[in-house]
Amino acid sequence: MNLTSLFGISNESKKDNNGSDSGKDDRVKCTRNDFDTLDDYMRYLTTRPGVVLFITGTPTRPHCGFTRRLCDMLAEMRVPYVYFDIMGDAEVCEGLKRFSD
């Protein structure tokens, strides 16, 4: 499975669907600073192609059982995704709550 951090700073090993190192770094390199407003950043995060998980922790170090189960399920189904640790950015965490209303 290919784990990707939207921050582009994940130090987790990149694995392909067979569990071996893929050798490529396809982390998304954008950050909040690349956008004029928080709403623009939220729009990017929620409308980009593919599956984006807003989770607590990381797929290999989840902070709750729901996150662990969700990541395990996607791994079993071999669904590629990127993740965003909402605990790492309070502004995005609050913005996501407002944005989803």
VENZI-V847589 format. One record per residue. N is the residue number from 1. RES is the residue in three letters. SS is DSSP state (a for helix, b for strand, c for the rest). NEAR is the number of other C-alpha atoms within 8 Angstrom. D_LAST is the distance of its C-alpha to the last C-alpha in whole Angstrom. Layout:
N RES SS NEAR D_LAST
N RES SS NEAR D_LAST
//
This chain:
1 MET c 12 32
2 ASN c 9 31
3 LEU c 12 28
4 THR c 13 27
5 SER b 12 25
6 LEU c 13 22
7 PHE c 11 24
8 GLY c 10 27
9 ILE c 6 29
10 SER c 7 29
11 ASN c 4 33
12 GLU c 5 33
13 SER c 5 35
14 LYS c 13 34
15 LYS b 12 35
16 ASP c 10 36
17 ASN c 8 35
18 ASN c 6 39
19 GLY c 7 38
20 SER c 7 40
21 ASP b 8 39
22 SER c 7 38
23 GLY c 5 40
24 LYS c 5 37
25 ASP c 5 34
26 ASP c 5 31
27 ARG c 9 29
28 VAL c 9 26
29 LYS c 7 27
30 CYS c 9 24
31 THR c 8 23
32 ARG a 7 21
33 ASN a 6 24
34 ASP a 6 24
35 PHE c 9 21
36 ASP c 7 21
37 THR c 6 18
38 LEU a 10 15
39 ASP a 8 13
40 ASP a 9 16
41 TYR a 11 16
42 MET a 12 13
43 ARG a 8 13
44 TYR a 8 17
45 LEU a 8 16
46 THR a 7 13
47 THR a 6 16
48 ARG c 6 19
49 PRO c 4 21
50 GLY c 6 22
51 VAL b 7 20
52 VAL b 10 18
53 LEU b 8 18
54 PHE b 8 16
55 ILE b 11 18
56 THR c 11 20
57 GLY b 11 23
58 THR c 11 25
59 PRO c 10 26
60 THR c 4 30
61 ARG c 6 28
62 PRO b 12 25
63 HIS c 9 24
64 CYS c 7 24
65 GLY a 7 25
66 PHE a 6 22
67 THR a 13 22
68 ARG a 11 26
69 ARG a 8 25
70 LEU a 8 23
71 CYS a 9 25
72 ASP a 8 28
73 MET a 8 27
74 LEU a 10 26
75 ALA a 10 29
76 GLU a 7 31
77 MET c 6 30
78 ARG c 8 30
79 VAL c 8 27
80 PRO c 11 27
81 TYR b 11 24
82 VAL b 11 23
83 TYR b 14 21
84 PHE b 12 19
85 ASP b 11 20
86 ILE a 12 17
87 MET a 8 20
88 GLY a 5 21
89 ASP c 8 19
90 ALA a 8 17
91 GLU a 6 16
92 VAL a 10 14
93 CYS a 10 13
94 GLU a 8 11
95 GLY a 11 10
96 LEU a 9 9
97 LYS a 8 7
98 ARG a 7 5
99 PHE a 8 6
100 SER a 5 4
101 ASP c 4 0
//
